[in-house]
Amino acid sequence: MAFFRNADELPAKLVHHTGTMVRFTPAQLPHLPDHDEDCVLALPDGRVVSGRFKLNPKNPYIGGAQLVGWIKTWVRWNEPVNVVLRRSGRGKSLKVVALGRIDASARESALQATMRNLAGAPSGARRRRQYTAWERDQRLRGLVLKAWGNRCQVEGCDAGELLPDRLKAALVEVHHLNHVAAAGSDSPLTGC
């Protein structure tokens, strides 16, 4: 089912002020979906994003996080841009065609504002993350598989029983009973 009713395209506005959206007029309601509806929009810069039409009788619009993010970086604050939304293929796909100026400098100024905000942020707004990865001795894996085979040693576990033998060896994992990350030893004598 097509997104528009009795129309192949409709004029709209890209709005970035009290709300950020693709805005239609109430007079266009007979051509718009009669309920809230998901859609996909091909944007003028080639990006494809998801959106959601909201049937608001006084303010019908398409919003959604991906679309709003794009509008905020391409449309200047409080300077709506005229567009045409065209049916694109079948279903709920639409193409956004800009009639007004979509200013690349709006994107640049939005990025610069974000960079200025981040540059002035207190150091507490950032945090360092460190990760530790424990690598076990690969010889130990081979030794464990020789000793116990390609079977789970947890009592009652039959997860690998349905797998062919050639896959069991590749899929079986070897774990320590006393985790290395919790100061356990990597020795085969501590039980793996």
Phi and psi restraints in degrees (value plus and minus 20) as a CYANA .aco file:
   2 ALA   PHI     -94.0   -54.0
   2 ALA   PSI     133.4   173.4
   3 PHE   PHI     -89.4   -49.4
   3 PHE   PSI     -68.8   -28.8
   4 PHE   PHI    -104.6   -64.6
   4 PHE   PSI     130.1   170.1
   5 ARG   PHI    -127.7   -87.7
   5 ARG   PSI     104.2   144.2
   6 ASN   PHI      37.6    77.6
   6 ASN   PSI      14.2    54.2
   7 ALA   PHI    -179.1  -139.1
   7 ALA   PSI     127.6   167.6
   8 ASP   PHI    -118.9   -78.9
   8 ASP   PSI     -40.3    -0.3
   9 GLU   PHI    -174.1  -134.1
   9 GLU   PSI     135.8   175.8
  10 LEU   PHI    -160.7  -120.7
  10 LEU   PSI     120.9   160.9
  11 PRO   PHI     -93.4   -53.4
  11 PRO   PSI     131.2   171.2
  12 ALA   PHI    -175.5  -135.5
  12 ALA   PSI    -197.1  -157.1
  13 LYS   PHI    -152.0  -112.0
  13 LYS   PSI     119.6   159.6
  14 LEU   PHI    -105.8   -65.8
  14 LEU   PSI      99.1   139.1
  15 VAL   PHI    -137.4   -97.4
  15 VAL   PSI     114.5   154.5
  16 HIS   PHI    -160.0  -120.0
  16 HIS   PSI      62.5   102.5
  17 HIS   PHI    -173.2  -133.2
  17 HIS   PSI    -124.1   -84.1
  18 THR   PHI     -80.8   -40.8
  18 THR   PSI     -44.4    -4.4
  19 GLY   PHI    -169.3  -129.3
  19 GLY   PSI     139.9   179.9
  20 THR   PHI    -137.4   -97.4
  20 THR   PSI      98.9   138.9
  21 MET   PHI    -190.0  -150.0
  21 MET   PSI     155.0   195.0
  22 VAL   PHI    -118.9   -78.9
  22 VAL   PSI      94.3   134.3
  23 ARG   PHI    -124.4   -84.4
  23 ARG   PSI     114.6   154.6
  24 PHE   PHI    -127.0   -87.0
  24 PHE   PSI     155.9   195.9
  25 THR   PHI    -124.1   -84.1
  25 THR   PSI     135.7   175.7
  26 PRO   PHI     -78.6   -38.6
  26 PRO   PSI     -49.0    -9.0
  27 ALA   PHI     -84.1   -44.1
  27 ALA   PSI     -40.4    -0.4
  28 GLN   PHI    -106.7   -66.7
  28 GLN   PSI     -23.2    16.8
  29 LEU   PHI     -73.3   -33.3
  29 LEU   PSI     -57.7   -17.7
  30 PRO   PHI     -81.6   -41.6
  30 PRO   PSI     -39.2     0.8
  31 HIS   PHI    -120.8   -80.8
  31 HIS   PSI     -25.8    14.2
  32 LEU   PHI    -120.2   -80.2
  32 LEU   PSI     143.2   183.2
  33 PRO   PHI     -75.5   -35.5
  33 PRO   PSI     130.1   170.1
  34 ASP   PHI    -111.0   -71.0
  34 ASP   PSI      -5.8    34.2
  35 HIS   PHI    -179.0  -139.0
  35 HIS   PSI     146.6   186.6
  36 ASP   PHI     -78.9   -38.9
  36 ASP   PSI     120.4   160.4
  37 GLU   PHI    -168.7  -128.7
  37 GLU   PSI     113.6   153.6
  38 ASP   PHI     -93.9   -53.9
  38 ASP   PSI     130.9   170.9
  39 CYS   PHI    -172.0  -132.0
  39 CYS   PSI     150.2   190.2
  40 VAL   PHI    -144.4  -104.4
  40 VAL   PSI     113.3   153.3
  41 LEU   PHI    -140.4  -100.4
  41 LEU   PSI     108.2   148.2
  42 ALA   PHI    -110.9   -70.9
  42 ALA   PSI      97.9   137.9
  43 LEU   PHI    -111.0   -71.0
  43 LEU   PSI     141.9   181.9
  44 PRO   PHI     -78.9   -38.9
  44 PRO   PSI     -44.9    -4.9
  45 ASP   PHI    -109.1   -69.1
  45 ASP   PSI     -13.3    26.7
  46 GLY   PHI      75.3   115.3
  46 GLY   PSI     -31.8     8.2
  47 ARG   PHI     -93.0   -53.0
  47 ARG   PSI     128.3   168.3
  48 VAL   PHI    -138.7   -98.7
  48 VAL   PSI     105.7   145.7
  49 VAL   PHI    -149.8  -109.8
  49 VAL   PSI     141.2   181.2
  50 SER   PHI    -112.6   -72.6
  50 SER   PSI     133.9   173.9
  51 GLY   PHI    -167.2  -127.2
  51 GLY   PSI     154.0   194.0
  52 ARG   PHI    -159.0  -119.0
  52 ARG   PSI     100.7   140.7
  53 PHE   PHI     -95.8   -55.8
  53 PHE   PSI     113.9   153.9
  54 LYS   PHI    -135.1   -95.1
  54 LYS   PSI     101.6   141.6
  55 LEU   PHI    -102.8   -62.8
  55 LEU   PSI      65.6   105.6
  56 ASN   PHI    -127.4   -87.4
  56 ASN   PSI      93.1   133.1
  57 PRO   PHI     -75.7   -35.7
  57 PRO   PSI     -49.7    -9.7
  58 LYS   PHI    -114.6   -74.6
  58 LYS   PSI     -36.7     3.3
  59 ASN   PHI    -174.6  -134.6
  59 ASN   PSI      50.7    90.7
  60 PRO   PHI     -89.0   -49.0
  60 PRO   PSI     117.0   157.0
  61 TYR   PHI    -175.6  -135.6
  61 TYR   PSI     146.1   186.1
  62 ILE   PHI    -134.8   -94.8
  62 ILE   PSI     108.0   148.0
  63 GLY   PHI    -147.5  -107.5
  63 GLY   PSI    -179.7  -139.7
  64 GLY   PHI     106.1   146.1
  64 GLY   PSI     125.7   165.7
  65 ALA   PHI     -77.2   -37.2
  65 ALA   PSI     -65.9   -25.9
  66 GLN   PHI     -85.2   -45.2
  66 GLN   PSI     -63.3   -23.3
  67 LEU   PHI     -86.4   -46.4
  67 LEU   PSI     -65.0   -25.0
  68 VAL   PHI     -81.3   -41.3
  68 VAL   PSI     -63.5   -23.5
  69 GLY   PHI     -79.1   -39.1
  69 GLY   PSI     -61.6   -21.6
  70 TRP   PHI     -86.4   -46.4
  70 TRP   PSI     -66.9   -26.9
  71 ILE   PHI     -79.1   -39.1
  71 ILE   PSI     -62.4   -22.4
  72 LYS   PHI     -82.6   -42.6
  72 LYS   PSI     -47.2    -7.2
  73 THR   PHI    -114.8   -74.8
  73 THR   PSI     -30.1     9.9
  74 TRP   PHI    -138.0   -98.0
  74 TRP   PSI     -34.0     6.0
  75 VAL   PHI    -138.1   -98.1
  75 VAL   PSI     108.4   148.4
  76 ARG   PHI     -86.4   -46.4
  76 ARG   PSI     129.0   169.0
  77 TRP   PHI     -76.3   -36.3
  77 TRP   PSI     108.1   148.1
  78 ASN   PHI      41.2    81.2
  78 ASN   PSI       6.9    46.9
  79 GLU   PHI    -148.7  -108.7
  79 GLU   PSI      57.7    97.7
  80 PRO   PHI     -75.7   -35.7
  80 PRO   PSI     129.1   169.1
  81 VAL   PHI    -136.4   -96.4
  81 VAL   PSI     108.5   148.5
  82 ASN   PHI     -94.4   -54.4
  82 ASN   PSI     114.6   154.6
  83 VAL   PHI    -158.5  -118.5
  83 VAL   PSI     147.8   187.8
  84 VAL   PHI    -142.1  -102.1
  84 VAL   PSI     112.8   152.8
  85 LEU   PHI    -120.5   -80.5
  85 LEU   PSI     102.7   142.7
  86 ARG   PHI    -131.4   -91.4
  86 ARG   PSI     124.1   164.1
  87 ARG   PHI     -82.0   -42.0
  87 ARG   PSI     114.2   154.2
  88 SER   PHI    -147.5  -107.5
  88 SER   PSI      82.0   122.0
  89 GLY   PHI      53.0    93.0
  89 GLY   PSI    -169.2  -129.2
  90 ARG   PHI    -118.5   -78.5
  90 ARG   PSI     146.3   186.3
  91 GLY   PHI      55.1    95.1
  91 GLY   PSI    -159.2  -119.2
  92 LYS   PHI    -120.9   -80.9
  92 LYS   PSI       3.5    43.5
  93 SER   PHI    -111.1   -71.1
  93 SER   PSI     112.7   152.7
  94 LEU   PHI    -150.1  -110.1
  94 LEU   PSI     131.4   171.4
  95 LYS   PHI    -133.3   -93.3
  95 LYS   PSI     110.8   150.8
  96 VAL   PHI    -114.6   -74.6
  96 VAL   PSI      98.2   138.2
  97 VAL   PHI    -132.0   -92.0
  97 VAL   PSI     100.6   140.6
  98 ALA   PHI     -98.7   -58.7
  98 ALA   PSI     109.0   149.0
  99 LEU   PHI    -119.1   -79.1
  99 LEU   PSI     -56.1   -16.1
 100 GLY   PHI    -111.4   -71.4
 100 GLY   PSI    -193.1  -153.1
 101 ARG   PHI    -107.6   -67.6
 101 ARG   PSI     100.5   140.5
 102 ILE   PHI    -119.0   -79.0
 102 ILE   PSI      88.2   128.2
 103 ASP   PHI    -107.7   -67.7
 103 ASP   PSI     100.7   140.7
 104 ALA   PHI     -82.9   -42.9
 104 ALA   PSI     -46.5    -6.5
 105 SER   PHI     -90.1   -50.1
 105 SER   PSI     -44.4    -4.4
 106 ALA   PHI     -84.0   -44.0
 106 ALA   PSI     -62.1   -22.1
 107 ARG   PHI     -83.1   -43.1
 107 ARG   PSI     -64.6   -24.6
 108 GLU   PHI     -83.8   -43.8
 108 GLU   PSI     -62.8   -22.8
 109 SER   PHI     -88.6   -48.6
 109 SER   PSI     -54.5   -14.5
 110 ALA   PHI     -85.8   -45.8
 110 ALA   PSI     -61.7   -21.7
 111 LEU   PHI     -86.6   -46.6
 111 LEU   PSI     -60.3   -20.3
 112 GLN   PHI     -84.9   -44.9
 112 GLN   PSI     -59.9   -19.9
 113 ALA   PHI     -82.8   -42.8
 113 ALA   PSI     -61.7   -21.7
 114 THR   PHI     -83.7   -43.7
 114 THR   PSI     -62.8   -22.8
 115 MET   PHI     -83.8   -43.8
 115 MET   PSI     -60.4   -20.4
 116 ARG   PHI     -83.0   -43.0
 116 ARG   PSI     -62.1   -22.1
 117 ASN   PHI     -82.6   -42.6
 117 ASN   PSI     -62.3   -22.3
 118 LEU   PHI     -88.5   -48.5
 118 LEU   PSI     -57.0   -17.0
 119 ALA   PHI     -85.6   -45.6
 119 ALA   PSI     -53.6   -13.6
 120 GLY   PHI    -109.9   -69.9
 120 GLY   PSI     -20.4    19.6
 121 ALA   PHI     -89.9   -49.9
 121 ALA   PSI     121.8   161.8
 122 PRO   PHI     -83.9   -43.9
 122 PRO   PSI     134.2   174.2
 123 SER   PHI     -80.5   -40.5
 123 SER   PSI     -42.0    -2.0
 124 GLY   PHI     -87.0   -47.0
 124 GLY   PSI     -36.9     3.1
 125 ALA   PHI     -96.0   -56.0
 125 ALA   PSI     -34.1     5.9
 126 ARG   PHI    -130.4   -90.4
 126 ARG   PSI     135.9   175.9
 127 ARG   PHI    -167.4  -127.4
 127 ARG   PSI     131.3   171.3
 128 ARG   PHI    -116.0   -76.0
 128 ARG   PSI     116.5   156.5
 129 ARG   PHI    -136.9   -96.9
 129 ARG   PSI     113.1   153.1
 130 GLN   PHI    -141.9  -101.9
 130 GLN   PSI     123.3   163.3
 131 TYR   PHI    -144.9  -104.9
 131 TYR   PSI     124.6   164.6
 132 THR   PHI    -139.4   -99.4
 132 THR   PSI     109.1   149.1
 133 ALA   PHI    -134.6   -94.6
 133 ALA   PSI     105.9   145.9
 134 TRP   PHI    -114.8   -74.8
 134 TRP   PSI     104.4   144.4
 135 GLU   PHI    -124.9   -84.9
 135 GLU   PSI     107.0   147.0
 136 ARG   PHI    -112.3   -72.3
 136 ARG   PSI     137.4   177.4
 137 ASP   PHI     -85.6   -45.6
 137 ASP   PSI     100.5   140.5
 138 GLN   PHI     -83.8   -43.8
 138 GLN   PSI     -45.6    -5.6
 139 ARG   PHI     -84.9   -44.9
 139 ARG   PSI     -52.5   -12.5
 140 LEU   PHI     -85.5   -45.5
 140 LEU   PSI     -60.6   -20.6
 141 ARG   PHI     -78.3   -38.3
 141 ARG   PSI     -67.8   -27.8
 142 GLY   PHI     -80.7   -40.7
 142 GLY   PSI     -61.2   -21.2
 143 LEU   PHI     -83.6   -43.6
 143 LEU   PSI     -64.0   -24.0
 144 VAL   PHI     -83.4   -43.4
 144 VAL   PSI     -63.1   -23.1
 145 LEU   PHI     -85.8   -45.8
 145 LEU   PSI     -53.8   -13.8
 146 LYS   PHI     -87.3   -47.3
 146 LYS   PSI     -59.1   -19.1
 147 ALA   PHI     -94.0   -54.0
 147 ALA   PSI     -63.2   -23.2
 148 TRP   PHI    -133.4   -93.4
 148 TRP   PSI     -26.7    13.3
 149 GLY   PHI      57.4    97.4
 149 GLY   PSI    -187.9  -147.9
 150 ASN   PHI    -115.2   -75.2
 150 ASN   PSI      20.6    60.6
 151 ARG   PHI    -140.5  -100.5
 151 ARG   PSI     125.8   165.8
 152 CYS   PHI     -88.3   -48.3
 152 CYS   PSI     116.0   156.0
 153 GLN   PHI    -113.4   -73.4
 153 GLN   PSI     -18.1    21.9
 154 VAL   PHI     -97.6   -57.6
 154 VAL   PSI     106.5   146.5
 155 GLU   PHI     -79.7   -39.7
 155 GLU   PSI     108.9   148.9
 156 GLY   PHI      67.9   107.9
 156 GLY   PSI     -25.8    14.2
 157 CYS   PHI    -102.8   -62.8
 157 CYS   PSI     106.6   146.6
 158 ASP   PHI    -146.8  -106.8
 158 ASP   PSI       9.1    49.1
 159 ALA   PHI     -79.5   -39.5
 159 ALA   PSI     -56.1   -16.1
 160 GLY   PHI    -111.4   -71.4
 160 GLY   PSI     -20.1    19.9
 161 GLU   PHI     -82.6   -42.6
 161 GLU   PSI     -50.0   -10.0
 162 LEU   PHI    -105.7   -65.7
 162 LEU   PSI     -28.2    11.8
 163 LEU   PHI    -103.9   -63.9
 163 LEU   PSI     125.8   165.8
 164 PRO   PHI     -86.7   -46.7
 164 PRO   PSI     131.4   171.4
 165 ASP   PHI     -76.2   -36.2
 165 ASP   PSI     -56.5   -16.5
 166 ARG   PHI     -84.8   -44.8
 166 ARG   PSI     -46.6    -6.6
 167 LEU   PHI    -108.0   -68.0
 167 LEU   PSI     -48.6    -8.6
 168 LYS   PHI     -77.4   -37.4
 168 LYS   PSI     -64.2   -24.2
 169 ALA   PHI     -81.8   -41.8
 169 ALA   PSI     -56.5   -16.5
 170 ALA   PHI     -96.3   -56.3
 170 ALA   PSI     -50.0   -10.0
 171 LEU   PHI    -116.7   -76.7
 171 LEU   PSI     -41.4    -1.4
 172 VAL   PHI     -86.2   -46.2
 172 VAL   PSI     120.5   160.5
 173 GLU   PHI    -131.5   -91.5
 173 GLU   PSI     128.8   168.8
 174 VAL   PHI    -132.3   -92.3
 174 VAL   PSI     103.9   143.9
 175 HIS   PHI    -144.6  -104.6
 175 HIS   PSI     135.3   175.3
 176 HIS   PHI    -107.1   -67.1
 176 HIS   PSI     122.5   162.5
 177 LEU   PHI     -89.0   -49.0
 177 LEU   PSI     -59.9   -19.9
 178 ASN   PHI    -126.3   -86.3
 178 ASN   PSI      83.2   123.2
 179 HIS   PHI     -75.1   -35.1
 179 HIS   PSI     116.3   156.3
 180 VAL   PHI     -79.2   -39.2
 180 VAL   PSI     -59.6   -19.6
 181 ALA   PHI     -85.1   -45.1
 181 ALA   PSI     -39.8     0.2
 182 ALA   PHI    -124.5   -84.5
 182 ALA   PSI      14.5    54.5
 183 ALA   PHI      50.1    90.1
 183 ALA   PSI      -0.7    39.3
 184 GLY   PHI     -94.7   -54.7
 184 GLY   PSI     138.4   178.4
 185 SER   PHI    -105.9   -65.9
 185 SER   PSI     134.8   174.8
 186 ASP   PHI    -114.3   -74.3
 186 ASP   PSI      -5.6    34.4
 187 SER   PHI    -100.0   -60.0
 187 SER   PSI     119.5   159.5
 188 PRO   PHI     -86.2   -46.2
 188 PRO   PSI     -36.3     3.7
 189 LEU   PHI     -97.4   -57.4
 189 LEU   PSI     -34.6     5.4
 190 THR   PHI    -108.1   -68.1
 190 THR   PSI     -21.9    18.1
 191 GLY   PHI      68.2   108.2
 191 GLY   PSI     100.6   140.6
